[in-house]
Amino acid sequence: MPNFGLDLTAWFTQNAEQVSRDLTRYFGGGKDKFTGRWFEEFAAIGDPNRFEASDILAVEALSVEVPTEAASVLLITEAEKFNSLLRQIPRSQSLWEVSRLVVDVGSPANDLHTALRTLPGVDWVTSGKLLAAKRPRLIPILDNKVKDYIHPPDGLFWVKLYDELADDSRRAVISGVCRSAPPYVSLLRRIDVALWMAATQGPKR
């Protein structure tokens, strides 16, 4: 059964050629120069168990803003509050390699997502991107454009994508379609970029 408003594996199969072109275009640095192509580079600079200024640069490359007051709380005045939760989240495993509970409601990842949303001017989209900067193989990105395109159940995007990718055959299909992205880009980001390009650049479904 599909986990979203569309069958994700079927969508990638049906749009394989376009996905390949879109990933090449997005990460290629050609005339379009999508700033999001620097997300991985900025996110990789810092300590994986601490939020740092490089993470602010990473998420701002994805066209969201972390206000100065929010950054000061996250990085300086209340840093340990957020970093202590971050350290409880697996750092070296991919989404499909962990227990579903790791990304479910009540997990440290979910608690940190909620805590980040208490920062002034930080909404659920920016919170998710900050988490993805620290755990790019584990936490998928979702913004309003992609949400409107795939219609995940409210608050359950992480676990529904987990269910999709925990199926070896489905994951193999999606991974194969997304192979044109650079090798350092996680499968989660490849999926995010492919869906975002379709939602914002491509024809309506």
Contact map, one row per residue, 1 for C-alpha under 8 A:
1110001000000000000000000000000000000000000000000000000000000000000000000000000000000000000000000000000000000000000000000000000000000000000000000000000000000000000000000000000000000000000000000000000000000
1111111100000000000000000000000000000000000000000000000000000000000000000000000000000000000000000000000000000000000000000000000000000000000000000000000000000000000000000000000000000000000000000000000000000
1111111100000000000000000000000000000000000000000000000000000000000000000000000000000000000000000000000000000000000000000000000000000000000000000000000100000001101100000000000000000000000000000000000000000
0111111100000000000000000000000000000000000000000000000000000000000000000000000000000000000000000000000000000000000000000000000000000000000000000000011110000001000000000000000000000000000000000000000000000
0111111000000000000000000000000000000000000000000000000000000000000000000000000000000000000000000000000000000000000000000000000000000000000000000000011100000000000000000000000000000000000000000000000000000
0111111100100000000000000000000000000000000000000000000000000000000000000000000000000000000000000000000000000000000000000000000000000000000000000000011000000000000000000000000000000000000000000000000000000
1111111111100000000000000000000000000000000000000000000000000000000000000000000000000000000000000000000000000000000000000000000000000000000000000000000000000000000000000000000000000000000000000000000000000
0111011111110000000000000000000000000000000000000000000000000000000000000000000000000000000000000000000000000000000000000000000000000000000000000000000000000000000100000000000000000000000000000000000000000
0000001111111000000000000000000000000000000000000000000000000000000000000000000000000000000000000000000000000000000000000000000000000000000000000000000000000000000000000110110000000000000000000000000000000
0000001111111100000000000000000000000000000000000000000000000000000000000000000000000000000000000000000000000000000000000000000000000000000000000000000000000000000000000000000000000000000000000000000000000
0000011111111110000000000000000000000000000000000000000000000000000000000000000000000000000000000000000000000000000000000000000000000000000000000000000000000000000000000000000000000000000000000000000000000
0000000111111111001000000000000000000000000000000000000000000000000000000000000000000000000000000000000000000000000000000000000000000000000000000000000000000000000000000000110010000000000000000000000000000
0000000011111111000000000000000000000000000000000000000000000000000000000000000000000000000000000000000000000000000000000000000000000000000000000000000000000000000000000000110010000000000000000000000000000
0000000001111111000000000000000000000000000000000000000000000000000000000000000000000000000000000000000000000000000000000000000000000000000000000000000000000000000000000000000000000000000000000000000000000
0000000000111111111000000000000000000000000000000000000000000000000000000000000000000000000000000000000000000000000000000000000000000000000000000000000000000000000000000000000000000000000000000000000000000
0000000000011111111100000000000000000000000000000000000000000000000000000000000000000000000000000000000000000000000000000000000000000000000000000000000000000000000000000000000011000000000000000000000000000
0000000000000011111110000000000000000000000000000000000000000000000000000000000000000000000000000000000000000000000000000000000000000000000000000000000000000000000000000000000010000000000000000000000000000
0000000000000011111111000000000000000000000000000000000000000000000000000000000000000000000000000000000000000000000000000000000000000000000000000000000000000000000000000000000000000000000000000000000000000
0000000000010011111111100000000000000000000000000000000000000000000000000000000000000000000000000000000000000000000000000000000000000000000000000000000000000000000000000000000011000000000000000100000000000
0000000000000001111111110000000000000000000000000000000000000000000000000000000000000000000000000000000000000000000000000000000000000000000000000000000000000000000000000000000011111000000000000000000000000
0000000000000000111111111000000000000000000000000000000000000000000000000000000000000000000000000000000000000000000000000000000000000000000000000000000000000000000000000000000000010000000000000000000000000
0000000000000000011111111100000000000000000000000000000000000000000000000000000000000000000000000000000000000000000000000000000000000000000000000000000000000000000000000000000000000000000000000100100000000
0000000000000000001111111111000000000000000000000000000000000000000000000000000000000000000000000000000000000000000000000000000000000000000000000000000000000000000000000000000001011000000001001100000000000
0000000000000000000111111111000000000000000000000000000000000000000000000000000000000000000000000000000000000000000000000000000000000000000000000000000000000000000000000000000000011000000000000000000000000
0000000000000000000011111111110100000000000000000000000000000000000000000000000000000000000000000000000000000000000000000000000000000000000000000000000000000000000000000000000000000000000000000000000000000
0000000000000000000001111111100111011000000000000000000000000000000000000000000000000000000000000000000000000000000000000000000000000000000000000000000000000000000000000000000000000000000000001000000000000
0000000000000000000000111111100001001000000000000000000000000000000000000000000000000000000000000000000000000000000000000000000000000000000000000000000000000000000000000000000000001100000000000000000000000
0000000000000000000000111111110010001000000000000000000000000000000000000000000000000000000000000000000000000000000000000000000000000000000000000000000000000000000000000000000000000000000000000000000000000
0000000000000000000000001111111111001000000000000000000000000000000000000000000000000000000000000000000000000000000000000000000000000000000000000000000000000000000000000000000000000000000000000000000000000
0000000000000000000000001001111110000000000000000000000000000000000000000000000000000000000000000000000000000000000000000000000000000000000000000000000000000000000000000000000000000000000000000000000000000
0000000000000000000000000000111110000000000000000000000000000000000000000000000000000000000000000000000000000000000000000000000000000000000000000000000000000000000000000000000000000000000000000000000000000
0000000000000000000000001100111111000000000000000000000000000000000000000000000000000000000000000000000000000000000000000000000000000000000000000000000000000000000000000000000000000000000000000000000000000
0000000000000000000000000101111111101000000000000000000000000000000000000000000000000000000000000000000000000000000000000000000000000000000000000000000000000000000000000000000000000000000000000000000000000
0000000000000000000000000110100111111000000000000000000000000000000000000000000000000000000000000000000000000000000000000000000000000000000000000000000000000000000000000000000000000000000000000000000000000
0000000000000000000000000000000011111110000000000000000000001110000000000000000000000000000000000000000000000000000000000000000000000000000000000000000000000000000000000000000000000000000000000000000000000
0000000000000000000000000100000001111110000000000000000000001110000000000000000000000000000000000000000000000000000000000000000000000000000000000000000000000000000000000000000000000000000000000000000000000
0000000000000000000000000111100011111111000000000000000000001000000000000000000000000000000000000000000000000000000000000000000000000000000000000000000000000000000000000000000000000000000000000000000000000
0000000000000000000000000000000000111111110000000000000001001000000000000000000000000000000000000000000000000000000000000000000000000000000000000000000000000000000000000000000000000000000000000000000000000
0000000000000000000000000000000000111111111000000000000011101100000000000000000000000000000000000000000000000000000000000000000000001000000000000000000000000000000000000000000000000000000000000000000000000
0000000000000000000000000000000000001111111100000000000001000000000000000000000000000000000000000000000000000000000000000000000000001000000000000000000000000000000000000000000000000001100000000000000000000
0000000000000000000000000000000000000111111110000000000001000000000000000000000000000000000000000000000000000000000000000000000000000000000000000000000000000000000000000000000000000000000000000000000000000
0000000000000000000000000000000000000111111111000000011011000000000000000000000000000000000000000000000000000000000000000000000000000000000000000000000000000000000000000000000000000000000000000000000000000
0000000000000000000000000000000000000011111111000000011011000000000000000000000000000000000000000000000000000000000000000000000000001100000000000000000000000000000000000000000000000000000000000000000000000
0000000000000000000000000000000000000001111111010000000000000000000000000000000000000000000000000000000000000000000000000000000000001000000000000000000000000000000000000000000000000000000000000000000000000
0000000000000000000000000000000000000000111111100000010000000000000000000000000000000000000000000000000000000000000000000000000000000000000000000000000000000000000000000000000000000000000000000000000000000
0000000000000000000000000000000000000000011111110111111000000000000000000000000000000000000000000000000000000000000000000000000000000000000000000000000000000000000000000000000000000000000000000000000000000
0000000000000000000000000000000000000000000011111111000000000000000000000000000000000000000000000000000000000000000000000000000000000000000000000000000000000000000000000000000000000000000000000000000000000
0000000000000000000000000000000000000000000101111110000000000000000000000000000000000000001000000000000000000000000000000000000000000110000000000000000000000000000000000000000000000000000000000000000000000
0000000000000000000000000000000000000000000000111110000000000000000000000000000000100110000000000000000000000000000000000000000000000100000000000000000000000000000000000000000000000000000000000000000000000
0000000000000000000000000000000000000000000001111111000000000000000000000000000000100110000000000000000000000000000000000000000000000000000000000000000000000000000000000000000000000000000000000000000000000
0000000000000000000000000000000000000000000001111111101000000000000000000110001001100000000000000000000000000000000000000000000000000100000000000000000000000000000000000000000000000000000000000000000000000
0000000000000000000000000000000000000000000001100111111100000000000000000010000000000000000000000000000000000000000000000000000000000000000000000000000000000000000000000000000000000000000000000000000000000
0000000000000000000000000000000000000000000001000011111110000000000000000010000000000000000000000000000000000000000000000000000000000000000000000000000000000000000000000000000000000000000000000000000000000
0000000000000000000000000000000000000000011011000001111111000000000000000000000000000000000000000000000000000000000000000000000000000000000000000000000000000000000000000000000000000000000000000000000000000
0000000000000000000000000000000000000000011001000011111111100000000000000000000000000000000000000000000000000000000000000000000001001100000000000000000000000000000000000000000000000000000000000000000000000
0000000000000000000000000000000000000000000000000001111111110000010000100000000000000000000000000000000000000000000000000000000001000000000000000000000000000000000000000000000000000000000000000000000000000
0000000000000000000000000000000000000010011000000000111111111000000000000000000000000000000000000000000000000000000000000000000000000000000000000000000000000000000000000000000000000000000000000000000000000
0000000000000000000000000000000000000111111000000000011111111100000000000000000000000000000000000000000000000000000000000000000000001000000000000000000000000000000000000000000000000000000000000000000000000
0000000000000000000000000000000000000010000000000000001111111111100000000000000000000000000000000000000000000000000000000000010011001000000000000000000000000000000000000000000000000000000000000000000000000
0000000000000000000000000000000000000000000000000000000111111111110000000000000000000000000000000000000000000000000000000000000000000000000000000000000000000000000000000000000000000000000000000000000000000
0000000000000000000000000000000000111110000000000000000011111111000000000000000000000000000000000000000000000000000000000000000000000000000000000000000000000000000000000000000000000000000000000000000000000
0000000000000000000000000000000000110010000000000000000001111111000000000000000000000000000000000000000000000000000000000000000000000000000000000000000000000000000000000000000000000000000000000000000000000
0000000000000000000000000000000000110000000000000000000000111111100000000000000000000000000000000000000000000000000000000000000000000000000000000000000000000000000000000000000000000000000000000000000000000
0000000000000000000000000000000000000000000000000000000000111111110000000000000000000000000000000000000000000000000000000000010000000000000000000000000000000000000000000000000000000000000000000000000000000
0000000000000000000000000000000000000000000000000000000000110011111000000000000000000000000000000000000000000000000000000000010000000000000000000000000000000000000000000000000000000000000000000000000000000
0000000000000000000000000000000000000000000000000000000100010001111101100000000000000000000000000000000000000000000000001100010000000000000000000000000000000000000000000000000000000000000000000000000000000
0000000000000000000000000000000000000000000000000000000000000000111111100000000000000000000000000000000000000000000000011100000000000000000000000000000000000000000000000000000000000000000000000000000000000
0000000000000000000000000000000000000000000000000000000000000000011111110000000000000000000000000000000000000000000000000000000000000000000000000000000000000000000000000000000000000000000000000000000000000
0000000000000000000000000000000000000000000000000000000000000000001111111000000000000000000000000000000000000000000000010000000000000000000000000000000000000000000000000000000000000000000000000000000000000
0000000000000000000000000000000000000000000000000000000000000000011111111100000000000000000000000000000000000000000000111100000000000000000000000000000000000000000000000000000000000000000000000000000000000
0000000000000000000000000000000000000000000000000000000100000000011111111111000000000000000000000000000000000000000000000000000000000000000000000000000000000000000000000000000000000000000000000000000000000
0000000000000000000000000000000000000000000000000000000000000000000111111111100000000000000000000000000000000000000000000000000000000000000000000000000000000000000000000000000000000000000000000000000000000
0000000000000000000000000000000000000000000000000000000000000000000011111111111000000000000000000000000000000000000000100000000000000000000000000000000000000000000000000000000000000000000000000000000000000
0000000000000000000000000000000000000000000000000010000000000000000001111111111001000000000000000000000000000000000000100000000000000000000000000000000000000000000000000000000000000000000000000000000000000
0000000000000000000000000000000000000000000000000011100000000000000000111111111000000000000000000000000000000000000000000000000000000000000000000000000000000000000000000000000000000000000000000000000000000
0000000000000000000000000000000000000000000000000000000000000000000000111111111000000000000000000000000000000000000000000000000000000000000000000000000000000000000000000000000000000000000000000000000000000
0000000000000000000000000000000000000000000000000000000000000000000000011111111000000000000000000000000000000000000000000000000000000000000000000000000000000000000000000000000000000000000000000000000000000
0000000000000000000000000000000000000000000000000000000000000000000000001111111111000000000000000000000000000000000000000000000000000000000000000000000000000000000000000000000000000000000000000000000000000
0000000000000000000000000000000000000000000000000010000000000000000000001111111111100000000000000000000000000000000000000000000000000000000000000000000000000000000000000000000000000000000000000000000000000
0000000000000000000000000000000000000000000000000000000000000000000000000000011111110000000000000000000000000000000000000000000000000000000000000000000000000000000000000000000000000000000000000000000000000
0000000000000000000000000000000000000000000000000000000000000000000000000000011111111000000000000000000000000000000000000000000000000000000000000000000000000000000000000000000000000000000000000000000000000
0000000000000000000000000000000000000000000000000010000000000000000000000100011111111100000000000000000000000001001100000000000000000000000000000000000000000000000000000000000000000000000000000000000000000
0000000000000000000000000000000000000000000000001110000000000000000000000000001111111110000000000000000000000000000000000000000000000000000000000000000000000000000000000000000000000000000000000000000000000
0000000000000000000000000000000000000000000000000000000000000000000000000000000111111111000000000000000000000000000000000000000000000000000000000000000000000000000000000000000000000000000000000000000000000
0000000000000000000000000000000000000000000000000000000000000000000000000000000011111111100000000000000000011011000000000000000000000000000000000000000000000000000000000000000000000000000000000000000000000
0000000000000000000000000000000000000000000000001100000000000000000000000000000001111111100000000000000000011001000000000000000000000000000000000000000000000000000000000000000000000000000000000000000000000
0000000000000000000000000000000000000000000000001100000000000000000000000000000000111111110000000000000000000000000000000000000000000000000000000000000000000000000000000000000000000000000000000000000000000
0000000000000000000000000000000000000000000000000000000000000000000000000000000000011111110000000000000000010000000000000000000000000000000000000000000000000000000000000000000000000000000000000000000000000
0000000000000000000000000000000000000000000000000000000000000000000000000000000000001111111000000000010000011000000000000000000000000000000000000000000000000000000000000000000000000000000000000000000000000
0000000000000000000000000000000000000000000000000000000000000000000000000000000000000011111110000000000000000000000000000000000000000010010000000000000000000000000000000000000000000000000000000000000000000
0000000000000000000000000000000000000000000000010000000000000000000000000000000000000000111110000000000000000000000000000000000000000110010000000000000000000000000000000000000000000000000000000000000000000
0000000000000000000000000000000000000000000000000000000000000000000000000000000000000000011111000000000000000000000000000000000000000000100000000000000000000000000000000000000000000000000000000000000000000
0000000000000000000000000000000000000000000000000000000000000000000000000000000000000000011111101100000000000000000000000000000000000000110000000000000000000000000000000000000000000000000000000000000000000
0000000000000000000000000000000000000000000000000000000000000000000000000000000000000000000111111100000000000000000000000000000000000000110000000000000000000000000000000000000000000000000000000000000000000
0000000000000000000000000000000000000000000000000000000000000000000000000000000000000000000011111100000000000000000000000000000000000000111000000000000000000000010010000000000000000000000000000000000000000
0000000000000000000000000000000000000000000000000000000000000000000000000000000000000000000001111110000000000000000000000000000000000000000000000000000000000000011011000000000000000000000000000000000000000
0000000000000000000000000000000000000000000000000000000000000000000000000000000000000000000011111110000000000000000000000000000000000000000000000000000000000000000001000000000000000000000000000000000000000
0000000000000000000000000000000000000000000000000000000000000000000000000000000000000000000011111111010000000000000000000000000000000000000000000000000000000000000000000000000000000000000000000000000000000
0000000000000000000000000000000000000000000000000000000000000000000000000000000000000000000000011111111000000000000000000000000000000000000000000000000000000000000000000000000000000000000000000000000000000
0000000000000000000000000000000000000000000000000000000000000000000000000000000000000000000000000111111100000000000000000000000000000000000000000000000000000010010000000000000000000000000000000000000000000
0000000000000000000000000000000000000000000000000000000000000000000000000000000000000000000000000011111110100000000000000000000000000000000000000000000000000000000000000000000000000000000000000000000000000
0000000000000000000000000000000000000000000000000000000000000000000000000000000000000000100000000111111100111000000000000000000000000000000000000000000000000000000000000000000000000000000000000000000000000
0000000000000000000000000000000000000000000000000000000000000000000000000000000000000000000000000011111110101100000000000000000000000000001000000000000000000110000000000000000000000000000000000000000000000
0000000000000000000000000000000000000000000000000000000000000000000000000000000000000000000000000001111111100100000000000000000000000000000000000000000000010110000000000000000000000000000000000000000000000
0000000000000000000000000000000000000000000000000000000000000000000000000000000000000000000000000000101111100110000000000000000000000000000000000000000000000000000000000000000000000000000000000000000000000
0000000000000000000000000000000000000000000000000000000000000000000000000000000000000000000000000000000111110110000000000000000000000000000000000000000000000000000000000000000000000000000000000000000000000
0000000000000000000000000000000000000000000000000000000000000000000000000000000000000000000000000000111111111110000000000000000000000000000000000000000000000000000000000000000000000000000000000000000000000
0000000000000000000000000000000000000000000000000000000000000000000000000000000000001101100000000000010001111111000000000000000000000000000000000000000000000000000000000000000000000000000000000000000000000
0000000000000000000000000000000000000000000000000000000000000000000000000000000000001100100000000000011000111111100000000000000000000000000000000000000000000000000000000000000000000000000000000000000000000
0000000000000000000000000000000000000000000000000000000000000000000000000000000000000000000000000000001111111111110000000000000000000000000000000000000000000000000000000000000000000000000000000000000000000
0000000000000000000000000000000000000000000000000000000000000000000000000000000000001000000000000000000011111111111000000000000000000000000000000000000000000000000000000000000000000000000000000000000000000
0000000000000000000000000000000000000000000000000000000000000000000000000000000001001100000000000000000000011111111100000000000000100000000000000000000000000000000000000000000000000000000000000000000000000
0000000000000000000000000000000000000000000000000000000000000000000000000000000000000000000000000000000000001111111110000001001100100000000000000000000000000000000000000000000000000000000000000000000000000
0000000000000000000000000000000000000000000000000000000000000000000000000000000000000000000000000000000000000111111111000000001000000000000000000000000000000000000000000000000000000000000000000000000000000
0000000000000000000000000000000000000000000000000000000000000000000000000000000001000000000000000000000000000011111111100000000000000000000000000000000000000000000000000000000000000000000000000000000000000
0000000000000000000000000000000000000000000000000000000000000000000000000000000001000000000000000000000000000001111111100100001000000000000000000000000000000000000000000000000000000000000000000000000000000
0000000000000000000000000000000000000000000000000000000000000000000000000000000000000000000000000000000000000000111111110111001000000000000000000000000000000000000000000000000000000000000000000000000000000
0000000000000000000000000000000000000000000000000000000000000000000000000000000000000000000000000000000000000000011111110100000000000000000000000000000000000000000000000000000000000000000000000000000000000
0000000000000000000000000000000000000000000000000000000000000000000001001100000000000000000000000000000000000000001111111100000000000000000000000000000000000000000000000000000000000000000000000000000000000
0000000000000000000000000000000000000000000000000000000000000000001011000000000000000000000000000000000000000000000011111100000000000000000000000000000000000000000000000000000000000000000000000000000000000
0000000000000000000000000000000000000000000000000000000000000000011001000000000000000000000000000000000000000000000000111110000000000000000000000000000000000000000000000000000000000000000000000000000000000
0000000000000000000000000000000000000000000000000000000000000000011001000000000000000000000000000000000000000000000111111111111000000000000000000000000000000000000000000000000000000000000000000000000000000
0000000000000000000000000000000000000000000000000000000000000000000000000000000000000000000000000000000000000000000010001111111000000000000000000000000000000000000000000000000000000000000000000000000000000
0000000000000000000000000000000000000000000000000000000000000000000000000000000000000000000000000000000000000000100010000111111100000000000000000000000000000000000000000000000000000000000000000000000000000
0000000000000000000000000000000000000000000000000000000000000000000000000000000000000000000000000000000000000000000000000111111110000000000011110000000000000000000000000000000000000000000000000000000000000
0000000000000000000000000000000000000000000000000000000000100001110000000000000000000000000000000000000000000000000000000111111111000000000000000000000000000000000000000000000000000000000000000000000000000
0000000000000000000000000000000000000000000000000000000000000000000000000000000000000000000000000000000000000000110110000111111111100000000000000000000000000000000000000000000000000000000000000000000000000
0000000000000000000000000000000000000000000000000000000000000000000000000000000000000000000000000000000000000000100000000001111111110000001111000000000000000000000000000000000000000000000000000000000000000
0000000000000000000000000000000000000000000000000000000000100000000000000000000000000000000000000000000000000000000000000000111111111000000011000000000000000000000000000000000000000000000000000000000000000
0000000000000000000000000000000000000000000000000000001100100000000000000000000000000000000000000000000000000000000000000000011111111100000000000000000000000000000000000000000000000000000000000000000000000
0000000000000000000000000000000000000000000000000000000000000000000000000000000000000000000000000000000000000001100000000000001111111111001000000000000000000000000000000000000000000000000000000000000000000
0000000000000000000000000000000000000000000000000000000000000000000000000000000000000000000000000000000000000000000000000000000111111111111110000000000000000000000000000000000000000000000000000000000000000
0000000000000000000000000000000000000011001100000000001001100000000000000000000000000000000000000000000000000000000000000000000011111111000000000000000000000000000000000000000000000000000000000000000000000
0000000000000000000000000000000000000000001000011010001000000000000000000000000000000000001000000000000000000000000000000000000001111111000000000000000000000000000000000000000000000000000000000000000000000
0000000000000000000000000000000000000000000000010000000000000000000000000000000000000000011000000000000000000000000000000000000000111111111000000000000000000000000000000000000000000000000000000000000000000
0000000000000000000000000000000000000000000000000000000000000000000000000000000000000000000000000000000000000000000000000000000000111111111100000000000000000000000000000000000000000000010110000000000000000
0000000000000000000000000000000000000000000000000000000000000000000000000000000000000000000111100000000000000000000000000000000000010011111100000000000000000000000000000000000000000000011100000000000000000
0000000000000000000000000000000000000000000000000000000000000000000000000000000000000000011011100000000000000000000000000000000000010011111100000000000000000000000000000000000000000000000100000000000000000
0000000000000000000000000000000000000000000000000000000000000000000000000000000000000000000000100000001000000000000000000000000100110011111110000000000000000100000000000000000000000000000100000000000000000
0000000000000000000000000000000000000000000000000000000000000000000000000000000000000000000000000000000000000000000000000000000100010001111111000000000000000100000000000000000000000000000110010000000000000
0000000000000000000000000000000000000000000000000000000000000000000000000000000000000000000000000000000000000000000000000000100110010000001111100000000000000000000000000000000000000000000110010000000000000
0000000000000000000000000000000000000000000000000000000000000000000000000000000000000000000000000000000000000000000000000000100110000000000111110110000000001000000000000000000000000000000000010000000000000
0000000000000000000000000000000000000000000000000000000000000000000000000000000000000000000000000000000000000000000000000000100000000000000011111110000000000000000000000000000000000000000000000000000000000
0000000000000000000000000000000000000000000000000000000000000000000000000000000000000000000000000000000000000000000000000000100000000000000001111111000000000000000000000000000000000000000000000000000000000
0000000000000000000000000000000000000000000000000000000000000000000000000000000000000000000000000000000000000000000000000000000000000000000000111111100000000000000000000000000000000000000000000001001100000
0000000000000000000000000000000000000000000000000000000000000000000000000000000000000000000000000000000000000000000000000000000000000000000001111111111000000000000000000000000000000000000000010011001000000
0000000000000000000000000000000000000000000000000000000000000000000000000000000000000000000000000000000000000000000000000000000000000000000001111111111100000000000000000000000000000000000000000000000000000
0000000000000000000000000000000000000000000000000000000000000000000000000000000000000000000000000000000000000000000000000000000000000000000000011111111000000000000000000000000000000000000000000000000000000
0000000000000000000000000000000000000000000000000000000000000000000000000000000000000000000000000000000000000000000000000000000000000000000000001111111000000000000000000000000000000000000000000010001000000
0001110000000000000000000000000000000000000000000000000000000000000000000000000000000000000000000000000000000000000000000000000000000000000000000111111100000000000000000000000000000000000000000000000000000
0001110000000000000000000000000000000000000000000000000000000000000000000000000000000000000000000000000000000000000000000000000000000000000000000111111110000000000000000000000000000000000000000000000000000
0011100000000000000000000000000000000000000000000000000000000000000000000000000000000000000000000000000000000000000000000000000000000000000000000010011111011001000000000000000000000000000000000000000000000
0001000000000000000000000000000000000000000000000000000000000000000000000000000000000000000000000000000000000000000000000000000000000000000000000000001111111000000000000000000000000000000000000000000000000
0000000000000000000000000000000000000000000000000000000000000000000000000000000000000000000000000000000000000000000000000000000000000000000000000000000111111000000000000000000000000000000000000000000000000
0000000000000000000000000000000000000000000000000000000000000000000000000000000000000000000000000000000000000000000000000000000000000000000000000000000011111100000000000000000000000000000000000000000000000
0000000000000000000000000000000000000000000000000000000000000000000000000000000000000000000000000000000100000000000000000000000000000000000000000000000111111111000000000000000000000000000000000000000000000
0000000000000000000000000000000000000000000000000000000000000000000000000000000000000000000000000000000000000000000000000000000000000000000001000000000111111111100000000000000000000000000000000000000000000
0000000000000000000000000000000000000000000000000000000000000000000000000000000000000000000000000000001100000000000000000000000000000000001100000000000000111111110000000000000000000000000000000000000000000
0000000000000000000000000000000000000000000000000000000000000000000000000000000000000000000000000001001100000000000000000000000000000000000000000000000000011111111000000000000000000000000000000000000000000
0011000000000000000000000000000000000000000000000000000000000000000000000000000000000000000000000000000000000000000000000000000000000000000000000000000100011111111100000000000000000000000000000000000000000
0010000000000000000000000000000000000000000000000000000000000000000000000000000000000000000000000000000000000000000000000000000000000000000000000000000000001111111110000000000000000000000000000000000000000
0000000000000000000000000000000000000000000000000000000000000000000000000000000000000000000000110001000000000000000000000000000000000000000000000000000000000111111111000000000000000000000000000000000000000
0010000000000000000000000000000000000000000000000000000000000000000000000000000000000000000000010000000000000000000000000000000000000000000000000000000000000011111111100000000000000000000000000000000000000
0010000100000000000000000000000000000000000000000000000000000000000000000000000000000000000000000000000000000000000000000000000000000000000000000000000000000001111111100110000000000000000000000000000000000
0000000000000000000000000000000000000000000000000000000000000000000000000000000000000000000000110000000000000000000000000000000000000000000000000000000000000000111111110110000000000000000000000000000000000
0000000000000000000000000000000000000000000000000000000000000000000000000000000000000000000000011000000000000000000000000000000000000000000000000000000000000000011111110010000000000000000000000000000000000
0000000000000000000000000000000000000000000000000000000000000000000000000000000000000000000000000000000000000000000000000000000000000000000000000000000000000000001111111110000000000000000000000000000000000
0000000000000000000000000000000000000000000000000000000000000000000000000000000000000000000000000000000000000000000000000000000000000000000000000000000000000000000011111111000000000000000000000000000000000
0000000000000000000000000000000000000000000000000000000000000000000000000000000000000000000000000000000000000000000000000000000000000000000000000000000000000000000000111111100000000000000000000000000000000
0000000010000000000000000000000000000000000000000000000000000000000000000000000000000000000000000000000000000000000000000000000000000000000000000000000000000000000110111111110000000000000000000000000000000
0000000010000000000000000000000000000000000000000000000000000000000000000000000000000000000000000000000000000000000000000000000000000000000000000000000000000000000111111111111000000000000000000000000000000
0000000000000000000000000000000000000000000000000000000000000000000000000000000000000000000000000000000000000000000000000000000000000000000000000000000000000000000000011111111100000000000000000000000000000
0000000010011000000000000000000000000000000000000000000000000000000000000000000000000000000000000000000000000000000000000000000000000000000000000000000000000000000000001111111110000000000000000000000000000
0000000010011000000000000000000000000000000000000000000000000000000000000000000000000000000000000000000000000000000000000000000000000000000000000000000000000000000000000111111111000000000000100000000000000
0000000000000000000000000000000000000000000000000000000000000000000000000000000000000000000000000000000000000000000000000000000000000000000000000000000000000000000000000011111111100000001000000000000000000
0000000000000000000000000000000000000000000000000000000000000000000000000000000000000000000000000000000000000000000000000000000000000000000000000000000000000000000000000001111111100000000000000000000000000
0000000000011001101100000000000000000000000000000000000000000000000000000000000000000000000000000000000000000000000000000000000000000000000000000000000000000000000000000000111111110000000000000000000000000
0000000000000001001100100000000000000000000000000000000000000000000000000000000000000000000000000000000000000000000000000000000000000000000000000000000000000000000000000000011111111000001001100000000000000
0000000000000000000100000000000000000000000000000000000000000000000000000000000000000000000000000000000000000000000000000000000000000000000000000000000000000000000000000000001111111100000000000000000000000
0000000000000000000110110000000000000000000000000000000000000000000000000000000000000000000000000000000000000000000000000000000000000000000000000000000000000000000000000000000011111100000000000000000000000
0000000000000000000100110010000000000000000000000000000000000000000000000000000000000000000000000000000000000000000000000000000000000000000000000000000000000000000000000000000001111110100001000000000000000
0000000000000000000000000010000000000000000000000000000000000000000000000000000000000000000000000000000000000000000000000000000000000000000000000000000000000000000000000000000000111111100000000000000000000
0000000000000000000000000000000000000000000000000000000000000000000000000000000000000000000000000000000000000000000000000000000000000000000000000000000000000000000000000000000000001111110000000000000000000
0000000000000000000000000000000000000001000000000000000000000000000000000000000000000000000000000000000000000000000000000000000000000000000000000000000000000000000000000000000000000111110000000000000000000
0000000000000000000000000000000000000001000000000000000000000000000000000000000000000000000000000000000000000000000000000000000000000000000000000000000000000000000000000000000000001111111011000000000000000
0000000000000000000000000000000000000000000000000000000000000000000000000000000000000000000000000000000000000000000000000000000000000001100000000000000000000000000000000000000000000011111111000000000000000
0000000000000000000000000000000000000000000000000000000000000000000000000000000000000000000000000000000000000000000000000000000000000000100000000000000000000000000000000000001001000000111111100000000000000
0000000000000000000000000000000000000000000000000000000000000000000000000000000000000000000000000000000000000000000000000000000000000001111110000000000000000000000000000000000000000000011111110000000000000
0000000000000000000000000000000000000000000000000000000000000000000000000000000000000000000000000000000000000000000000000000000000000001000110000000000000000000000000000000000000000000111111111000000000000
0000000000000000000000100000000000000000000000000000000000000000000000000000000000000000000000000000000000000000000000000000000000000000000000000000000000000000000000000000000001001000111111111100000000000
0000000000000000000000000000000000000000000000000000000000000000000000000000000000000000000000000000000000000000000000000000000000000000000000000000000000000000000000000000010001000000001111111110000000000
0000000000000000000000000000000000000000000000000000000000000000000000000000000000000000000000000000000000000000000000000000000000000000000111000100000000000000000000000000000000000000000111111111000000000
0000000000000000000000100100000000000000000000000000000000000000000000000000000000000000000000000000000000000000000000000000000000000000000000000000000000000000000000000000000000000000000011111111100000000
0000000000000000001001100000000000000000000000000000000000000000000000000000000000000000000000000000000000000000000000000000000000000000000000000000000000000000000000000000000000000000000001111111110000000
0000000000000000000000000000000000000000000000000000000000000000000000000000000000000000000000000000000000000000000000000000000000000000000000000100100000000000000000000000000000000000000000111111111000000
0000000000000000000000000000000000000000000000000000000000000000000000000000000000000000000000000000000000000000000000000000000000000000000000001100000000000000000000000000000000000000000000011111111110000
0000000000000000000001000000000000000000000000000000000000000000000000000000000000000000000000000000000000000000000000000000000000000000000000000000000000000000000000000000000000000000000000001111111111000
0000000000000000000000000000000000000000000000000000000000000000000000000000000000000000000000000000000000000000000000000000000000000000000000000000000000000000000000000000000000000000000000000111111111100
0000000000000000000000000000000000000000000000000000000000000000000000000000000000000000000000000000000000000000000000000000000000000000000000001100100000000000000000000000000000000000000000000011111111110
0000000000000000000000000000000000000000000000000000000000000000000000000000000000000000000000000000000000000000000000000000000000000000000000001000000000000000000000000000000000000000000000000001111111000
0000000000000000000000000000000000000000000000000000000000000000000000000000000000000000000000000000000000000000000000000000000000000000000000000000000000000000000000000000000000000000000000000001111111100
0000000000000000000000000000000000000000000000000000000000000000000000000000000000000000000000000000000000000000000000000000000000000000000000000000000000000000000000000000000000000000000000000000111111110
0000000000000000000000000000000000000000000000000000000000000000000000000000000000000000000000000000000000000000000000000000000000000000000000000000000000000000000000000000000000000000000000000000011011111
0000000000000000000000000000000000000000000000000000000000000000000000000000000000000000000000000000000000000000000000000000000000000000000000000000000000000000000000000000000000000000000000000000001001111
0000000000000000000000000000000000000000000000000000000000000000000000000000000000000000000000000000000000000000000000000000000000000000000000000000000000000000000000000000000000000000000000000000000000111
